[in-house]
Amino acid sequence: MNIWEILYPTLMFLMTALSLLMIFLVLSQDGNTADLGAISGNTETFLGKNKVKTRESRYKRATIYNGIALLVTSIAFFVVWTLSE
């Protein structure tokens, strides 16, 4: 059995899983217009002070890491597909 026959479906499955996770992460985040409290002067809130610990900030970090993993997996898939021909 050739190594490319194992890597090709594995990378395809990993890209599919990462893509579905990316869709979930993006759809579960609030929009940028949800933070319009600065217009009325409500900038000093508890969530504003502890922005690092909020759910939205964790989703944003997870989206960035997932995007990087998806990019690396896509490049690896292209390299495997090119070398297998």
FENLIN-V310960 format. One line per field, one symbol per residue. psi: psi as a letter, one per 30 degrees, with the letter a starting at -180 (. if undefined). burial: I if it has 16 or more other ideal C-beta (glycine too) atoms within 10 Angstrom, else O. Layout:
BEGIN
psi=???
burial=???
END
This chain:
BEGIN
psi=kkfffeeeeeeeeeeeeeeeeeeeeefflllfffhgffefgifilefeehfffleeeeeeeeeeeeeeeeeeeeeeeeeeeeff.
burial=OOOOOOIOOOIOOIIOOIOOOIOOIOOOOOOOOOOOOOOOOOOOOOOOOOOOOOOOOOIOOIIOOIOOOIOOIOOOIOOIOOOOO
END
